[in-house]
Structure formats: C-alpha cells, structure tokens
Amino acid sequence: MAQFMTGYTTQTYALLRIVAGFLFLWHGSQKILGFPMPAMEMPAFITYGAGGIELIAGALIMIGLFTRWAAFVGSGLMAAAYWMAHGMTALFPIANGGELAALYCFLFLFIAANGSGIWSVDDILEPAKEPL
C-alpha cells in the first residue's frame, strides 16, 4: 500500500539514529554541564554516572561510532532509569511519566541490534559490511 517510502529505508534509519543520539546527548549535557538549562536536583551518582553515559553514548550514536555498544549501554541505562524513577509509582508509562525512558530504551535496543547503517563513522571504517 504505502510503497512510496520503501526506497528510503537506509536513509530514514540513519536519520533516526542521528536524531536519537543528538537528543540523548542533550540530556547528558544538561546533567553534566547545566546546558542548555540546569537539570533538577538529583544524587551525584545519577548526575555524573547517567549524565556521562547519556552525553558520551548520545554523541557516539549520533556520529555512528561504536554504535552497537553505545546503543546497548544507552538502552540499559534507560531501562534502569525507568524502573528507578518511574516504574514503581504506577503501572503504565502514561501514568508514571516514563514514556521517554521506555521509548529510548527500546529505540536504542533496536539500534544496537541493527548497527549504525549509512552516514556513520562505523560505515566509513568498515565499508565491506552490508548496509541496513
């Protein structure tokens, strides 16, 4: 039925990876650098542990370097964040405010399973591999 986008699978996947990494790194930037706005008060292990992972993994996912590992670590971080901050307050993500953590968790799991795709440093370093 909707065949008009089938020729753009690799490009849209690359855009998904780039934008997801870009958005994720700003969560880390907010926690570590207080930019573009300061983060809410939280324990230091979350500020520096989670913030560092978000900043570094987000940048790596965005540029497509060590993408599978960065996305896997980001997925695990978001699973832990969901249960630590949201999952114990209500059953459904819409009720406990955990939609973003759940979405990042499964998006990064998808990226970890599929790799970096085109427009990535990994693709430049390993040109013989098959694209997504």
N, C-alpha and C positions, 0 to 999 in steps of 0.2 A: 504494500500500500504506500507507505512513505519512503520511497526509494531515493528521493532527491538528496538525502544526506549520506547515503552509503559510500560514496566516493571520497568522503572527508573523515573517515573513521580515524585514521592515524593523526590527522591534524587536530581534530576535536579532542582526542585523548591527550595529545601534547599540551593543548591549551588548558585542559582540566588539571593536569599535573602542575603546570606553571602557575596557574591562578591559585590552586590549593596551597602550594608551597609558599607563594607570596603572602597570602592571607595568614597562614600559620606562623610565619616568621614575625609578623607584627604582634602576635600575642606574646612571643618571647621578648621582643623589643620593648613592649610595654612593661613587662615584669622586670627585666634586667636594666634597661636604660631609662624607663619612665617616659618613653617617647613612642607614639605621638601624644599620649596622655598617661598620667600615672596610673598604675594598677591599684586595685583595692588592697587593703592591708591583709597579708597572709604570712604564714610561717616562712622563715628563711629557707628551709629545705625545699619548699614549693617554689618560692620566688627564684632561687638560683638553680635548683635541680630541674624543675619543669620548664622554667623560663629559658634556661640554657639549651635544653633539648628542643624546645619549640623554635628558638632562634636558629640554631645550627641545622636541625633536621628540616625546617622550613626552607632555609637557603639551599640546602643540598637537593631537596625535592624540586624546588623551583628551577635550578640550573641543570638538574638531571645528573648529579654526580653521586655515586654510591646510592642510587635511588632506592633499590630494593631494601637495603639495610636501614636507610634513613626513614623510609615509609613504615617499615616494620616496627621500628622503635617508636615512631610517632603514633602508630596505631595502638601499641601497648600503653603508651603514656595516656592516650585519650580514654582507653578502657579503664585504667586505674583512676583517672580524673573523674570519669562518670560515676564510678562506684563510691569514690571518696567524697565527692561534693554533691552528687545529685541522687544516686540510686537508692540511698537509704531514706530519703524523705517522702517519696511517692513512687508508685509502680511505673507509671507511664512518663516518658520523656517530656511530653507536652505539659504535664502537671508538675514535674520537678525541675524544669529549666535546663535539662540536659541534652536537648536536641543537637546542639552544635558539637558537643563532645562525642555523642553517638555517631553523628554524621562523619566527623573527622576520623573516628576510629575505623569505620567500615570503608570510607574512601581511601584511607592510607593502606588498609589491608588489601584493597583492590589494586592499588598502585604497586604494593610490594609483590603481589602475585604476577603482575603484568610487566613490570620493569619500566624503564624510562621512556622508551619509544623514541620518536624523532625529536629534533631540536633539543638535544641534550648532550652534555659532556660525555656521558657513558656511550652514546651513539658514535661520537667522534673517536673515542678511544677504542671501541670495538666495532668497526664498520662491517665486519663479516657476519654479525648476528642478524637474525630476521627481525624486521620491524613488527610492531603490534598489528 
